[in-house]
């Protein structure tokens, strides 16, 4: 079982790694497909996206799972129940106001307590062994977390990450504009023939994350951004390890992506 080590009262405590899945949004880009179903419950390869995620977490030895629900929370809660059918222990909490990804993890703050936790959006599909590989990376050093990335995506639609020689996070820019990207090239942050690392939306954090989500201010988009909390961690000298997701990574962001996934299995 994956464990996290916390030093309390001078003694190390070995605590089970937990997982938090953010599944509160409606997924408006899915149009009529999410009139009745929350996006994480849309079927891929014969079962809901969330079921794929939970299966991978269990394969990594993570059994304690908290799902942050919102739109049509009843659909998720009725399908998974307490998780015993899958060998999991599932807890739920509702994000009553969907005001950004920065505040969503706080729904699980009391439940997380002193454990480290894997945090993922409920609409991202990866190979099942990705989660165990992330835990291995987390345990390679004394890190405050792990930031996953992938290459080949349009960084203007997500987070652009920069790493040092040890592949630890130096800087994160959320949805950079074309002007910002050009400036980053001029300043030498973006170099020819080197990947632009796209934030893949799966993390591991220590509970110290909540110190920084508590201080978040709304972004120009009018939302609390998780990436702003990540940037604050870096500014306060927390070390976050990078991890490139091997193989499959799919952000099920719109009907076209979903249709491609479904057609690949027919």
DAMO-V518676 format. One record per residue. PSI is psi in degrees with one decimal (* if undefined). Layout:
BEGIN
{{PSI} {PSI}}
END
This chain:
BEGIN
{{130.7} {139.2} {157.1} {147.7} {121.6} {135.2} {114.9} {132.1} {33.4} {-2.5} {139.0} {138.9} {129.2} {111.4} {142.9} {138.7} {136.2} {177.1} {142.2} {126.5} {125.8} {111.4} {38.2} {-25.1} {160.4} {-32.8} {60.8} {-24.7} {-15.4} {-4.1} {-130.6} {-15.4} {-24.8} {25.3} {-37.1} {-24.2} {137.4} {147.6} {-40.7} {-10.8} {3.5} {141.4} {138.1} {128.0} {38.5} {2.2} {159.9} {151.0} {-43.5} {-35.0} {-35.9} {-45.3} {-48.0} {-38.7} {-41.6} {-39.3} {-42.8} {-37.6} {-30.5} {0.2} {10.9} {111.3} {-24.3} {111.0} {132.3} {125.0} {120.5} {113.9} {169.5} {-95.4} {128.0} {47.8} {-32.0} {-33.5} {-44.8} {-47.8} {-37.4} {-33.3} {-45.8} {-23.7} {-137.0} {2.5} {-3.3} {-29.3} {-30.2} {-1.5} {21.6} {166.7} {102.6} {131.9} {152.1} {152.2} {143.1} {132.2} {100.4} {-37.3} {117.8} {87.3} {29.3} {160.9} {-17.3} {-34.7} {-19.5} {-42.9} {-23.0} {-21.6} {-30.2} {6.8} {-49.8} {-40.2} {-41.9} {-42.2} {-119.0} {5.1} {150.7} {156.3} {144.4} {130.9} {127.1} {148.7} {149.7} {12.3} {23.6} {124.6} {131.3} {168.6} {141.6} {-32.1} {-2.0} {-41.9} {-40.8} {-34.2} {-36.9} {-43.7} {-40.8} {-44.1} {-41.9} {-37.0} {0.7} {-17.7} {-176.9} {81.1} {150.9} {-7.2} {179.6} {134.6} {121.2} {147.8} {163.3} {167.6} {160.9} {4.5} {162.6} {104.1} {-15.3} {-10.9} {4.1} {-153.8} {137.5} {123.4} {144.8} {138.2} {158.9} {-170.5} {-17.8} {11.1} {44.9} {147.0} {130.2} {-36.2} {146.6} {130.7} {121.7} {125.0} {63.3} {142.2} {169.4} {-37.0} {-41.9} {-40.2} {-41.3} {-39.5} {-39.0} {-34.2} {-45.2} {-36.4} {-5.2} {6.3} {-41.6} {119.5} {147.5} {141.7} {14.3} {145.7} {146.7} {113.6} {116.6} {131.0} {123.0} {-1.8} {17.4} {134.3} {163.4} {137.0} {150.9} {164.0} {-13.0} {-19.5} {-38.1} {-20.4} {-31.8} {-30.5} {-31.0} {-24.4} {1.3} {142.8} {154.8} {141.8} {173.4} {-20.9} {-2.6} {20.6} {159.1} {123.5} {127.9} {-36.0} {-26.5} {-36.8} {-38.3} {-44.3} {-38.5} {-37.0} {-46.1} {-45.0} {-25.4} {22.8} {23.9} {141.6} {121.6} {120.9} {140.2} {153.4} {118.0} {123.6} {123.6} {141.3} {-135.1} {131.4} {118.2} {121.0} {108.6} {75.5} {-23.0} {170.9} {-30.5} {-42.3} {-44.6} {-42.0} {-38.4} {-40.5} {-42.8} {-37.5} {-26.9} {-16.5} {5.8} {*}}
END
